[in-house]
Amino acid sequence: MRLSLATLLILLASAAGCDRDHGDRPIGQVVEIETPLGLPPVPVPRNNPETAETIALGRRLFYETKLSRHQTLSCSSCHNPLIGFTDGQRFSRGATGKLGTRNALTVVNAAYVPIQFWDGRAASLEDQAGGPMANPTEMDQAHDVTVSKLQADPTYRAEFEKAFGSGPVTLAKVTKALASFERTLLSGNSAFDKYQYGGDKTALNPAAIRGLAIFRDPAKGNCAACHIIGDKFALFTDGKFHNIGVSVDDQGDLTDLGRYNETKKDSDKGAFKTPTLRNIAMTPPYMHDGSFKTLKDVVDFYAGGGNSNAYLDPEIKAINLTGPERAHLVEFLKSLTGESPRDAGPPDTKQLGSLK
């Protein structure tokens, strides 16, 4: 039996939640996340069903500086809702001033990605949420300190009890609430979606239509080999890891081994997760090392076949695109900017648009 990608994602999310419930299950009424045009149903793990209470708590926590040392950073510091839930920097600066080594990924539509981070070191959004807090280069705060800060706040104690029932604040409750909120950060209904799935053939301009054809053509852009467009929805990622020739020094050596650090497989050397292309025009700079400033830079890189190295993905090869064709491809990528997620700003705002 062949499963659809949407079904597979739901099964993976459920499996990730099995046998890991330690009394931190949400107690509220389960709510369904509404998905915009162009996106499938959101996969939700069985031990962390979406409730209004956990989503609201996660939203507050996402903007909470108590999660960091010196209370200087929140999740939103690196995932700013006004710039596509990224920070616009090549590398993010942590609580003690240290610079990271990889570009901040957007959390928009991260609910659909089976594993998290550029190197896939987290198996779920719940696992991902705890990582930056304790990372000395990022928020630089031990988990027990974070939990004690929240436990000492009577308003948080009340919100955690409302969301999870009686009992102390725990790290599992914190990460579950954050993940619940992050699963609502969806963006679709772009010009592309209206054209491709909404039946509006006027939604894309002629240049973007030509760019879409180049994007899908294996003999031209071949972009859809990894940034998948389905019949009913488009995630613009295969959720896999590829070496595309980024972060190679003048001697042809990899400067970041990527997925290999997690798997120790030679085939994973220099491989990084395929990022979604949705809202890509909002989230420069590009690549895991933030080395490209513009979408034109990215297209030119792929047109040149990437940087050669021993582990380059076989799908990466020089493509013969004219100057106008490259411009059309960029125009198509711009059409992937969708609607902003609803109720995604700080808790005292209702719509993201009210922040602008």
Sequence and secondary structure as in RCSB ss.txt:
>XXXX:A:sequence
MRLSLATLLILLASAAGCDRDHGDRPIGQVVEIETPLGLPPVPVPRNNPETAETIALGRRLFYETKLSRHQTLSC
SSCHNPLIGFTDGQRFSRGATGKLGTRNALTVVNAAYVPIQFWDGRAASLEDQAGGPMANPTEMDQAHDVTVSKL
QADPTYRAEFEKAFGSGPVTLAKVTKALASFERTLLSGNSAFDKYQYGGDKTALNPAAIRGLAIFRDPAKGNCAA
CHIIGDKFALFTDGKFHNIGVSVDDQGDLTDLGRYNETKKDSDKGAFKTPTLRNIAMTPPYMHDGSFKTLKDVVD
FYAGGGNSNAYLDPEIKAINLTGPERAHLVEFLKSLTGESPRDAGPPDTKQLGSLK
>XXXX:A:secstr
    HHHHHHHHHHHHHTT  SS    S B      TT       TTS  BHHHHHHHHHHHT GGGSGGG   H
HHHSBGGGTTB SSSS B TTS B SS     TTGGG SSBSTT  BSSHHHHHHHHHH TTTT   HHHHHHHH
HT HHHHHHHHHHH SS   HHHHHHHHHHHHTT      HHHHHHTS  TTSS HHHHHHHHHHH TTTT GGG
TS   SS   S  S EE  S SB TTS BS  BTHHHH  GGGTTBEE    TTGGGS SBSTT  B SHHHHHH
HHHTT    TT  TT       HHHHHHHHHHHHTT     TT S TT SSGGGG 
